[in-house]
Amino acid sequence: MAVENLASNSMANISWLHGLQWWRNWGKRDWAISAIGFAVFVFALAFVSYSWNSNPDSNLSSTFHQITATDLVDLTLLHNATRRGAVCLDGSLPGYHFQRGFGSGANSWVLYIEGGGWCNTIESCFWRREIHLGSSKHMGHRVHFTGILSPHQTQNPEFFNWNRVKVQYCDGASLAGHPDNELRNGTRLFFRGQLIWEALMDKFFSLGLSKAKQALLAGCSAGGLAALIHCDEFRGLLPKNVTVKCLADAGFFLDEKDVIENPTMRYFFRDVFILHGLRKSLHKHCIARKEPAECLFPKEIIKNIATPVFLLQSAYDFWQIQNILIPEGSDPYHYWQKCRLDIHNCNATQVEILQGYRRSLLKALKEFQKNKEGGMFISSCFIHCQAWMTETWHAPTSPRINNKTIAESVGDWYFNRNASKKIDCPFLCNPTCYHVNFTHG
């Protein structure tokens, strides 16, 4: 998931570690449900505490660029949101971080929606009230703008001088929930994702989005799913002569059974759909012909999107491997434990199962590959979200396919310079990959 200012959230990460032991004792569905909410912290810890490269002796700190004042962007709360009922799960104000564009990018906008999973029960949503994923009371006051939000041309060649926005995620349902199904039983939970989205758009229009000549709606993980859900809606807000496109970073979640044949993710999405009242935010044609929960999966969403879309995805997305393919409850004897933490520890049988998951992803993308306006960068890295950080977005050591970084591939697609549908060879053929390794301290 997209990660907040890591320093600001260090205490949250410590709390996560203290809670890990009782988390492991839950049943399979309970574990999977909570794992989705907690995954943002796992991802944060991967960057702070663990080795990235296949080389265990690599120095992580040497890969990070020096943070400057221009990288740090303050949190702004949406003060007019309460009037229209657009509030976080706990009723607090939603927030965002905004850095104004300049020069040739003064009338261009990139909006990047934070990730952080979903909540599908009153209990899991109530828990999120105590962290930044459900309350602005716990949001970091400043975040680093890196990767696709970086203000430095060398690190972000296409969008460095655009108006850049990071949207904080605090509704638990990819900015798509409706208050119709709100439970008023004393829990004081607010399911207002769609209202937050609309209030944010009004605010950005007042800041200059109404005068945009170019715009890109993007997001990481649950935020990537939000970008897909709202893509055509975003397109419809702007005049037809404005170039509008959307990018989903690690947002293409598969409707696959786990290793013991349980449809864990479908059950989970079904609960999210019901609890948050997502029907109005999903495409009516899909809802009419499919089991509603299926319409929350990107495979179905992209069938109905008219706006050009770029899918940035790893075929070995560690979050999906750990939560969809091999949730902990499906591995009671810990056969997968080492493999789940470091893909280099997978044995031949396990690698073949991971290759099957990759084949399922490519099968799900088969029709999209025929979309002339669509773009893809399907890497073979053990990673989740690749646009938010400069080291994976655009740097001398960034992952490449056909000698193109992610930033260059997205730029080729957005500006119609070249067709940009890149699919990496299977693991572990790409030496430029960054692989998250959860086993090294």
KETI-942381 format. One line per 10 residues: number of its first residue (from 1); their letters; for each residue x, y, z of C-alpha. Coordinates in steps of 0.05 Angstrom, whole numbers, padded with zeros to 5 digits. Example, Ala and Ser with C-alpha at 12.3 -4.5 7.8 and 13.67 -1.06 7.14 Angstrom:
<rs>
1> as> 00246,-00090,00156  00273,-00021,00143
</rs>
This chain:
<rs>
1> mavenlasns> 00000,00000,00000  00022,00072,-00007  00062,00092,00054  00058,00156,00095  00117,00196,00118  00155,00137,00149  00183,00177,00206  00115,00204,00225  00086,00134,00228  00142,00098,00266
11> maniswlhgl> 00099,00092,00328  00043,00061,00287  00092,00010,00260  00115,-00007,00331  00043,-00018,00351  00034,-00063,00291  00091,-00107,00314  00063,-00113,00384  -00003,-00136,00354  00028,-00187,00308
21> qwwrnwgkrd> 00026,-00246,00357  -00049,-00245,00370  -00061,-00231,00296  -00026,-00297,00279  -00075,-00334,00325  -00137,-00313,00286  -00175,-00356,00237  -00160,-00353,00164  -00215,-00304,00143  -00202,-00260,00204
31> waisaigfav> -00128,-00259,00187  -00140,-00242,00114  -00188,-00186,00133  -00141,-00155,00182  -00080,-00166,00138  -00110,-00120,00086  -00115,-00064,00136  -00046,-00077,00165  -00009,-00086,00099  00008,-00013,00094
41> fvfalafvsy> 00052,-00021,00156  00085,-00084,00128  00103,-00044,00067  00130,00013,00108  00173,-00034,00148  00199,-00065,00084  00230,00001,00064  00254,00021,00133  00279,-00044,00163  00293,-00095,00109
51> swnsnpdsnl> 00338,-00106,00050  00310,-00091,-00018  00359,-00124,-00065  00374,-00197,-00076  00443,-00180,-00050  00437,-00184,00026  00499,-00141,00035  00470,-00082,-00002  00464,-00016,00036  00392,00007,00034
61> sstfhqitat> 00408,00078,00056  00453,00088,-00004  00395,00079,-00052  00354,00137,-00023  00364,00208,-00047  00376,00265,00001  00310,00294,00024  00304,00369,00013  00254,00421,00037  00217,00418,-00029
71> dlvdltllhn> 00203,00344,-00018  00163,00357,00045  00090,00377,00036  00042,00397,00091  -00025,00365,00105  -00086,00407,00088  -00153,00388,00119  -00216,00396,00078  -00252,00445,00123  -00315,00451,00082
81> atrrgavcld> -00325,00375,00083  -00367,00371,00146  -00421,00414,00116  -00433,00362,00061  -00421,00301,00105  -00355,00283,00072  -00317,00255,00132  -00269,00199,00150  -00291,00135,00185  -00288,00170,00252
91> gslpgyhfqr> -00323,00234,00229  -00259,00275,00224  -00241,00318,00165  -00208,00286,00104  -00141,00312,00082  -00092,00320,00025  -00023,00346,00008  -00015,00396,-00049  00045,00425,-00085  00031,00477,-00138
101> gfgsganswv> 00058,00468,-00208  00102,00517,-00244  00128,00536,-00313  00103,00491,-00368  00067,00448,-00316  00026,00504,-00285  -00039,00479,-00317  -00025,00405,-00311  -00046,00361,-00253  -00027,00293,-00224
111> lyiegggwcn> -00069,00266,-00167  -00043,00205,-00129  -00090,00169,-00081  -00058,00135,-00021  -00070,00061,-00010  -00083,00023,00055  -00130,-00035,00044  -00204,-00038,00062  -00247,-00055,00122  -00305,-00104,00114
121> tiescfwrre> -00333,-00109,00185  -00354,-00060,00238  -00296,-00085,00281  -00243,-00075,00228  -00270,-00007,00208  -00273,00014,00281  -00200,-00006,00289  -00181,00040,00231  -00209,00099,00269  -00146,00095,00312
131> ihlgsskhmg> -00097,00103,00254  -00089,00150,00195  -00128,00102,00150  -00192,00122,00186  -00179,00189,00219  -00144,00253,00202  -00127,00259,00276  -00072,00208,00263  -00048,00232,00194  00024,00254,00186
141> hrvhftgils> 00028,00330,00182  00082,00327,00128  00098,00275,00075  00155,00265,00027  00137,00277,-00046  00179,00227,-00084  00170,00183,-00145  00112,00207,-00188  00102,00266,-00140  00176,00287,-00138
151> phqtqnpeff> 00190,00361,-00153  00258,00341,-00184  00263,00333,-00259  00319,00281,-00254  00274,00237,-00212  00207,00252,-00244  00220,00276,-00315  00148,00280,-00339  00109,00308,-00280  00160,00344,-00236
161> nwnrvkvqyc> 00130,00414,-00248  00057,00394,-00251  00008,00410,-00196  00017,00348,-00152  -00032,00322,-00101  -00029,00264,-00053  -00099,00245,-00028  -00100,00216,00042  -00143,00153,00046  -00189,00148,00107
171> dgaslaghpd> -00256,00117,00086  -00237,00043,00082  -00270,00030,00014  -00228,00061,-00041  -00266,00128,-00038  -00329,00092,-00061  -00374,00083,00000  -00443,00113,00009  -00479,00130,00074  -00542,00093,00052
181> nelrngtrlf> -00519,00030,00089  -00489,00067,00148  -00503,00030,00213  -00529,00078,00265  -00522,00031,00324  -00475,00071,00368  -00411,00053,00331  -00405,00123,00302  -00375,00099,00237  -00383,00140,00173
191> frgqliweal> -00381,00107,00105  -00372,00169,00062  -00319,00153,00010  -00358,00178,-00050  -00375,00243,-00013  -00301,00252,00004  -00283,00242,-00069  -00334,00294,-00091  -00312,00344,-00038  -00239,00336,-00058
201> mdkffslgls> -00255,00348,-00131  -00292,00412,-00113  -00232,00435,-00073  -00182,00419,-00128  -00225,00455,-00179  -00221,00517,-00135  -00145,00509,-00133  -00140,00509,-00209  -00159,00440,-00233  -00217,00473,-00271
211> kakqallagc> -00164,00506,-00316  -00124,00442,-00328  -00099,00426,-00397  -00073,00357,-00376  -00091,00312,-00318  -00071,00244,-00291  -00110,00208,-00237  -00067,00155,-00203  -00064,00114,-00140  -00029,00058,-00103
221> sagglaalih> -00062,-00008,-00084  -00131,00009,-00054  -00117,00078,-00082  -00103,00047,-00150  -00170,00013,-00146  -00201,00080,-00129  -00168,00111,-00190  -00201,00057,-00233  -00269,00065,-00200  -00269,00141,-00209
231> cdefrgllpk> -00231,00145,-00275  -00289,00160,-00322  -00322,00204,-00269  -00257,00245,-00265  -00255,00249,-00341  -00327,00275,-00341  -00310,00332,-00294  -00263,00364,-00344  -00275,00393,-00413  -00268,00346,-00472
241> nvtvkclada> -00207,00383,-00499  -00167,00366,-00435  -00121,00305,-00438  -00145,00260,-00381  -00117,00192,-00365  -00113,00145,-00305  -00059,00101,-00274  -00070,00043,-00226  -00007,00025,-00188  -00012,-00045,-00156
251> gffldekdvi> -00087,-00038,-00161  -00103,-00098,-00204  -00127,-00148,-00153  -00142,-00218,-00178  -00204,-00258,-00164  -00164,-00321,-00151  -00171,-00377,-00101  -00116,-00388,-00050  -00071,-00449,-00048  -00124,-00490,-00012
261> enptmryffr> -00178,-00469,-00061  -00215,-00418,-00018  -00240,-00354,-00053  -00215,-00311,00004  -00211,-00246,-00035  -00280,-00253,-00066  -00311,-00265,00003  -00274,-00204,00028  -00296,-00158,-00029  -00367,-00183,-00021
271> dvfilhglrk> -00366,-00159,00052  -00335,-00092,00033  -00388,-00083,-00021  -00445,-00095,00027  -00419,-00057,00087  -00400,00006,00050  -00458,00006,00001  -00414,00008,-00062  -00469,-00007,-00113  -00477,00065,-00136
281> slhkhciark> -00402,00074,-00147  -00393,00012,-00192  -00414,00005,-00264  -00488,-00009,-00270  -00480,-00056,-00329  -00433,-00100,-00289  -00479,-00099,-00228  -00537,-00120,-00273  -00502,-00181,-00301  -00452,-00203,-00248
291> epaeclfpke> -00452,-00222,-00175  -00441,-00151,-00146  -00376,-00167,-00110  -00344,-00187,-00177  -00354,-00116,-00201  -00303,-00091,-00150  -00248,-00131,-00184  -00208,-00091,-00235  -00216,-00144,-00288  -00290,-00125,-00292
301> iikniatpvf> -00279,-00050,-00279  -00232,-00040,-00338  -00283,-00070,-00386  -00326,-00009,-00376  -00274,00047,-00372  -00274,00093,-00433  -00216,00136,-00409  -00145,00113,-00425  -00115,00072,-00369  -00044,00050,-00351
311> llqsaydfwq> -00036,-00012,-00308  00029,-00014,-00267  00032,-00082,-00234  00080,-00135,-00211  00065,-00206,-00232  00092,-00226,-00164  00060,-00172,-00122  00081,-00190,-00052  00016,-00165,-00021  -00026,-00208,-00067
321> iqnilipegs> 00019,-00269,-00055  00015,-00260,00020  -00060,-00244,00024  -00095,-00273,-00037  -00054,-00333,-00059  -00024,-00353,00008  -00060,-00321,00066  -00029,-00345,00131  -00090,-00386,00150  -00082,-00428,00086
331> dpyhywqkcr> -00012,-00449,00108  -00021,-00480,00178  00044,-00520,00174  00085,-00459,00150  00106,-00493,00086  00104,-00425,00052  00132,-00383,00108  00202,-00370,00080  00176,-00362,00009  00124,-00311,00030
341> ldihncnatq> 00178,-00268,00062  00231,-00273,00007  00216,-00298,-00062  00287,-00323,-00069  00271,-00374,-00015  00216,-00407,-00056  00230,-00478,-00078  00217,-00504,-00148  00146,-00527,-00132  00129,-00460,-00100
351> veilqgyrrs> 00158,-00420,-00157  00115,-00460,-00206  00053,-00441,-00165  00075,-00368,-00167  00084,-00375,-00242  00012,-00399,-00245  -00010,-00336,-00209  00028,-00295,-00261  -00007,-00334,-00316  -00074,-00317,-00284
361> llkalkefqk> -00055,-00243,-00284  -00036,-00245,-00358  -00100,-00282,-00375  -00140,-00229,-00338  -00104,-00176,-00379  -00113,-00211,-00447  -00169,-00166,-00471  -00138,-00103,-00443  -00075,-00117,-00484  -00117,-00104,-00546
371> nkeggmfiss> -00137,-00034,-00521  -00099,00014,-00565  -00103,00071,-00515  -00083,00028,-00455  -00014,00021,-00426  00020,-00032,-00382  00084,-00044,-00344  00080,-00114,-00315  00144,-00126,-00277  00171,-00190,-00246
381> cfihcqawmt> 00192,-00159,-00181  00171,-00182,-00111  00142,-00114,-00094  00077,-00076,-00083  00068,-00005,-00110  00124,00022,-00154  00105,00094,-00172  00108,00127,-00104  00184,00121,-00093  00239,00149,-00137
391> etwhaptspr> 00282,00086,-00131  00229,00046,-00168  00198,00102,-00209  00259,00133,-00243  00331,00127,-00220  00395,00099,-00250  00382,00032,-00215  00306,00030,-00226  00272,-00033,-00253  00270,-00033,-00329
401> innktiaesv> 00234,-00070,-00383  00265,-00063,-00453  00312,-00012,-00422  00254,00034,-00401  00240,00056,-00330  00169,00059,-00305  00169,00135,-00310  00193,00132,-00382  00141,00080,-00400  00085,00120,-00368
411> gdwyfnrnas> 00110,00183,-00403  00111,00148,-00471  00039,00126,-00459  00012,00191,-00431  00042,00234,-00486  00028,00184,-00542  00101,00180,-00560  00103,00104,-00566  00060,00044,-00553  00074,00025,-00482
421> kkidcpflcn> 00053,-00046,-00464  00111,-00079,-00429  00108,-00148,-00398  00170,-00173,-00362  00198,-00243,-00370  00183,-00291,-00312  00220,-00288,-00246  00279,-00283,-00238  00304,-00263,-00306  00305,-00187,-00296
431> ptcyhvnfth> 00369,-00165,-00259  00342,-00094,-00252  00285,-00115,-00206  00278,-00091,-00134  00254,-00148,-00091  00227,-00135,-00021  00260,-00182,00029  00225,-00186,00096  00277,-00232,00127  00336,-00184,00133
441> g> 00343,-00135,00190
</rs>
